[in-house]
Amino acid sequence: MNLEVVYYTLMAAGLYFMSDWILDRWEVSRGERFKNRNIIFFLIILTLAFISFSLVKYVLLTSEATFQ
């Protein structure tokens, strides 16, 4: 249980930097900044969070089932 908190915390930090990088690349390819940059950043990090947290939960549940 305690290790799970560490996994989610590290994942959240990684998602923050990945979302910022994705948004920055998107703006560079567009040639200008978005007006509602915060909303777009939120949507990117929310999407990545749902995907990655579900994946971590799946991996943790299958690894617990293997060890029992």
C-alpha positions as CSV (number, residue, x, y, z in Angstrom):
1,M,0.0,0.0,0.0
2,N,2.8,2.5,0.9
3,L,4.7,1.7,-2.3
4,E,1.5,2.4,-4.3
5,V,1.5,6.0,-3.0
6,V,5.1,6.4,-4.2
7,Y,4.2,5.1,-7.7
8,Y,1.3,7.5,-8.1
9,T,3.3,10.5,-6.8
10,L,6.2,9.8,-9.2
11,M,3.7,9.2,-12.0
12,A,2.0,12.6,-11.3
13,A,5.3,14.4,-11.4
14,G,6.1,12.8,-14.7
15,L,2.7,13.6,-16.1
16,Y,3.1,17.3,-15.2
17,F,6.4,17.6,-17.1
18,M,5.2,15.4,-20.0
19,S,2.0,17.5,-20.4
20,D,4.0,20.7,-20.4
21,W,6.3,19.3,-23.0
22,I,3.4,18.1,-25.2
23,L,1.7,21.5,-25.0
24,D,5.0,23.3,-25.7
25,R,5.6,21.2,-28.8
26,W,2.1,21.8,-30.0
27,E,2.4,25.5,-29.6
28,V,5.8,25.6,-31.4
29,S,4.3,23.7,-34.4
30,R,1.4,26.0,-34.4
31,G,3.6,29.1,-34.3
32,E,1.9,30.9,-31.4
33,R,0.6,30.3,-27.9
34,F,-3.0,29.2,-27.2
35,K,-5.2,31.8,-25.5
36,N,-6.6,29.3,-23.0
37,R,-3.3,27.5,-22.4
38,N,-4.4,26.4,-18.9
39,I,-7.5,24.6,-20.1
40,I,-5.6,22.8,-22.8
41,F,-2.8,21.8,-20.3
42,F,-5.5,20.5,-17.9
43,L,-7.1,18.4,-20.7
44,I,-3.8,16.9,-21.7
45,I,-2.8,16.0,-18.1
46,L,-6.3,14.7,-17.3
47,T,-6.2,12.4,-20.3
48,L,-2.7,11.2,-19.6
49,A,-3.6,10.7,-15.9
50,F,-6.6,8.5,-16.6
51,I,-4.6,6.3,-19.0
52,S,-1.5,6.0,-16.8
53,F,-3.2,5.6,-13.4
54,S,-5.4,2.9,-14.9
55,L,-2.3,1.2,-16.2
56,V,-0.5,1.4,-12.8
57,K,-3.6,0.1,-11.0
58,Y,-3.9,-2.8,-13.5
59,V,-0.2,-3.7,-13.1
60,L,-0.4,-3.5,-9.3
61,L,-3.5,-5.7,-9.1
62,T,-2.0,-8.3,-11.4
63,S,1.3,-8.4,-9.5
64,E,-0.6,-8.8,-6.2
65,A,-2.6,-11.7,-7.7
66,T,0.7,-13.3,-8.9
67,F,2.3,-13.2,-5.5
68,Q,-0.7,-14.7,-3.6
